[in-house]
Amino acid sequence: APAAWQRPYLNVFKHFRVEEWKRSAREGDVTALTDSRLKGTVYRIRGSLAASSYLQLPRTGTQSLGLVGRYLYLLFRPMPHKHFLVHLDVTTQENQVIRISFSNLFKEFRSTATWLQFPFVCRTDQGSAAGHPAQHDLGAAPADVRWTCLVLDLHSILSLYLSRRYSHLKSVKLCSNLLVKNLCTSDLVFEPGVTFSEARRADLACRGVAPMPREMAFPVPKGEKWHDLYDYIRFPSEGSKLPYDSIRKSCPSPEAVLEDSVHQLPQPVTLTKVVRDRLSLVHQITSPEAVSAPW
């Protein structure tokens, strides 16, 4: 297969030798440094404006990465009290280039036929409905912002929001203010905190799920748990059929909580007016019509 060299995953920084800056570009304050916590090299991208400093792959806009993996893994940490910006250019099977951007600068989701802009929520308000961020969640990263493994399902994003078919990743532009450990692509869902022996016992491979490869993993000291130290964000969230308007650490949706409660009650169940109104609001917020209007 033409893309066999990209499987089971591709370490993008390693493959394109980012540290040599021959197949990638940098602008402004972009520095490689050793992170004592992660015990390895990370890239610090910082600037007074989000777009003033950046790391870009490939080097020029006329080139293409040609990466076909369904999932893009970004291992990064927003800088505390700062704003950051990330642009991904993806190509559809119809050979149209779509830009997917996410930032904690964005206050709301915006969409055109060729550009999707998602707010990235660094804070987590468990009371937010259906992924819709509360206003006090938005804005600069908090002081205690954590290293994050962000998993973007590029196939589902194009399908859900634009009814397009994903072909490949064309380019990536990481703008300030970020610390970035790595960038990877794969057709597999890598789960942090799961050992290879646990994966074998649960037969996760048959579901396309695998433990996190060593070169993509964050270190976990003995006696600690991965999820107590880092954030894992999968977008769109697993099993999601409705578009959500922000990228954030997931919490149970009102519908999921409702379904769990209903299954525990004797049948038949009569929903109260409050619950019916809440579900109606959720569908209005997340309906395709609500996100497809151009701006």
Salt bridges, closest charged atoms under 4 A:
ASP29 OD2 - ARG46 NE 2.65
ASP89 OD1 - ARG99 NE 2.87
GLU94 OE2 - ARG165 NE 3.14
GLU108 OE2 - ARG110 NE 3.50
ASP125 OD2 - HIS136 NE2 3.33
ASP137 OD1 - HIS136 NE2 3.81
ASP137 OD2 - ARG248 NH2 3.51
ASP153 OD1 - ARG70 NE 2.82
ASP187 OD2 - ARG7 NE 3.39
ASP231 OD1 - ARG146 NH2 2.75
ASP231 OD1 - LYS249 NZ 3.19
GLU238 OE1 - ARG234 NH1 3.69
ASP245 OD2 - HIS132 ND1 2.56
GLU255 OE2 - HIS283 NE2 3.31
ASP277 OD2 - LYS273 NZ 2.85
